[in-house]
Amino acid sequence: MDNLVVDNKKLWQGVLGEAEIALSKATFSTWFKDTEIITSDSTSIVIRVPNTFVKEWFEKKYEKDIIRKHFNKVLPALNKIDYVVGGKKQSETIFDQHPPKKIETRPIASKPVSKITIRETGDTPERLNPRYTFDSFVIGESNHLAQAASEAVAKSPGITYNPLFIYGGVGLGKTHLLQAVGNQILNLYPKKKVVYITCEKFTNELVDAIFKRTTREFKEKYRRVDCLLVDDIQFLENKESTQEEFFHTFNALYENNKQIILASDRPPKAIPALEARLRSRFEWGMIADISAPNFEMRLAVLKSKMVNSQIQLPDEILVAVAQKIQNNIRELEGALTRILAFGQLNNTIPTLEEVEGLLGGILTSPGKRFLKTSDVIKTVCKFYEVRKEELLGKRRNKEIVVPRQILIFLLREELDMAYTAIARELGGKDHTTIIHNYKKIKNLLLENNDMEMEIKSLREKLYAVD
């Protein structure tokens, strides 16, 4: 057994195959990109990972259930797995790579500044809010990936994930994370220039610069920053001049290893009127989503806001609010503020009945629809005029098969579902069939304009606000 010859490439391809089936597309790409086995024998394996963040995540999350599980099938005597942090060799990989760039390493400040002050970001009126920090951000299953990636970026701006693209619905904490990164960078690197701006403000400044013939100053202003934080980037769509300028600003910053972080209410692929070259660049780095929080996280948010409150509400009130406001952290915090204000004005602790009366408007506000599996199924059924039972059933005639394949593609692309989860949703079909159907639609998109238009129409219907 000691003389066993191991094909490192084939062995790691097996792990990648297992991971791709078990994980969502974005999660798989995020953690397993640019990884490989560099040495191995019958009892030990050394894996190369791109950074310490991935190393820690492998050790905590994936080594036991995915990596070691596959290795043990081939190497039963294996007892040691080590990780080496370093750049990937120029070898073949299953991932598409964007053109390599020279990376300039920078040491992390050993003594971060303890106090965050409000900083003017560039020459804009936008300011970093000192309350938006990582310490004040409540972490849960719905946002842990975006939060962890943001912290990694703050420690090594321009190195770890560039660009970082965070997307999610209204009021889920995208702005909080964006500004937390900015505040942390200024803590660790006080001399760096950090600019936070909304896409709308960026557009207005460009229009003003064109009118006043000061476009040169405008260009220099945004291309000399160390970290550019842009909120609501989806508002770039249908603004040709702004997209053109942002494209060149993006390139200038990226080529100089300056950090770019973008926030949007949807992923790049779901912004219909965004230029392909911008969409491609937005997908170069890491894409992390923030989804609607579960009950436990909503309750944790409420309790965290109660720590410094003069009035302590009973758990039954916090539970009631957490149960009824399900999709929006901002509304959740707004509801709590209203309850506490009522208690302070009346010098009393509100009853459950009083709380329900206070929050009637908030609790019945429809807000923005969040995308769920049922939404995708319903949209596909309506678009192709097929019944749900047929779509999820076993019939294989063309009128059903193509919509079913498109449903699989959308569940994978838009909801980031694992192949196994999609298989369960479609009545327990074999995951290999799901993979085949997904890849078939993906390949068709490259050569069939009609298919591209159908998918685009479906995406627009999925993300349309009721």
Order of alpha helices (4+ residues) and beta strands (2+ residues): alpha-alpha-beta-beta-alpha-alpha-beta-alpha-beta-alpha-beta-alpha-alpha-beta-alpha-beta-alpha-beta-alpha-alpha-alpha-alpha-alpha-alpha-alpha-alpha-alpha-alpha-alpha
